[in-house]
Amino acid sequence: MSLTLSDIDRIANLARLEMPPAQAERMLTQLNGFFDIVEQMKAVDTTGVEPLAHPTAVIDHVSLRLRPDVASEPNNREANQRSAPAVERGLFLVPKVIE
């Protein structure tokens, strides 16, 4: 897939962006480079390759670096809420802004 300058202009118009011609040229080069990479990836034969649940599942040394999900900070709710103008049952109260 290859874009043209008219495609870039149309996309910019739909996004309500004002894009000078020099910037449109740069954007065209960048987007076409992206689409070239996608085409290269689509050309790879992935027959028989199982999808991964997590990309680090196949790299042991990376998965070992993931830390356990434990609370590392103490609960300072009361101290943090002392300066709040209004608190109720541990929650910050804020004024209603939508009617």
Buried (B, 14 or more C-beta within 10 A) or exposed (E): EEBEEEBBBEBBEEEEEEBEEEEBEEBBEEBBEEEEEEEEEEEEEEEEEEEEEEEEEEEEEEEEEEEEEEEEEEEEEEEEEEEEEEBEEEEEEEEEEEE
